[in-house]
């Protein structure tokens, strides 16, 4: 019992999830329903996929503001390229070059961000702030401000398909979560991720090549953001150039709610799952209760600050007190 | 002798790099486009830059003090909606007063959370960004607002009028910039801001009440955003409820571009003014050359990273990052 309490005090977000889960179950007859739980999983999968990668980057002590642009670019690429005339006779195989191009774009932009952080030593916040504007510019240049519609129906069917009892997109998200969790907790790369974020100088002295290391994490994030863009496009069967705007803010909110520190060195995938689920359940539950979407914004903002406040009260005893 | 002269030349080049880039931009654009260096065009650039500029003045203080303010974008939305909506209900003077008070209140909340409760400024203002956007939408009920008697109200003076032939918004920007420069460079308060950002611990030990300084910087930042909202509301005579979306990062780009360090403790109002003007002239110049509006984002991407890279490269004495 004591251990459970201590775990909750370090991960207050799961207590919060329990609270809103019970609340919505009692308050709305449609909430506690297997179909609805599947909905929540699908709705959170987009933000969730990006949040997985963002967790790695933030444990590194970096941040990435450019993920929204990558989402839009990969969505536009995958929807546009499958309609190219070159691939017209390919049947469903026309999805292969489209998906490959979208993922490649995500990986390349992640690598570019990582490379700039590595070579120039400019803070990741500034590098990706520039990239956020620039990649959005790329999207507009590529799409000429047009929306695209998916030419191949198999692509849009994928977004609403099931594997066994579960929606495919939820399975994709859960598999990715397992993989990243494994990477972070069981591999050398994962251990290095904590080491670099915890004490950069010590990591250098221990022989970790932190430049390439951080670049790998940016690449993983770019890949996952591109994947998220494709899942979004396949749900809509279309893409718009403004897709993914504000996603960086939602994702960072989710990761921070999950207990990852902006200063680096601490955090885990279980926490991030909690952060993502909290946002998903809150949005879904309030939607079912027909509360306008605006209130979710206010509640999320307040919760974000409250979690930070709680964390300070529970886990940072001995710090200087309040003084004006 | 010659070597020394070369050395001082490089030093000037690196220290004044952003100014030189600015001059190069101006010369380049005026050679390529004959409409660029006309009084009308220059005035247009200044008018457009005034809103971002006024906001950037306040954010500069926050950044020098070692914090971030991401809430200014949605605060701009809230303030603009307030001043426009209240204009018809309680008259211009009361509307302006209420708007500025509301902005100051938001600034005070930011300042107390960051300065007194010592929470991370990025997350606090991220939470406030979301919460204030939600409040704005709740206030307007999702509607846009506008002013009925647009042609007769004296409220038009801020965004459309001129005093002694100078457009009022430029005048406001210039006066505010001069006042802020004096406050920051020539008063004890200004020195406390630099000290709190440069070395918080040392500042506290030398008797500076850091919490108060942080609180003041956030309130000044919010006040500046309130002023920007009055200019914007008066220019448009109406407001969308998300008009400020994305402004927080544009404003931050301008501050960074000028050369104010995100680490705190260095920077100046003059630098920020240059940063704002560079952003304005890039936008205007590229449009005059016939590029689509989104091309400026690509150019800004390159310019931001180059500017910060050259700045820190000059400080560490080598081009590439020291870490492996």
Interface residues (C-beta under 8 A of the other chain):
Chain A: X65 X116 X118 X119 X120 X121 X122 X123 X125 X126 X127 X129 X130 X131 X132 X133 X134 X135 X136 X137 X138 X140 X141 X145 X200 X204 X208 X209 X210 X211 X212 X245 X246 X249 X252 X253 X256 X262 X292 X293 X294 X295 X296 X297 X298 X299 X300 X301 X302 X303 X304 X305 X308 X309 X312 X319 X320 X322 X323 X324
Chain B: X113 X115 X116 X117 X118 X119 X120 X122 X123 X124 X126 X127 X128 X129 X130 X131 X132 X133 X134 X135 X137 X138 X142 X209 X211 X212 X215 X245 X246 X249 X252 X253 X256 X262 X292 X294 X295 X296 X297 X298 X300 X301 X302 X304 X305 X308 X309 X312 X313 X316 X320 X321 X322 X323 X324
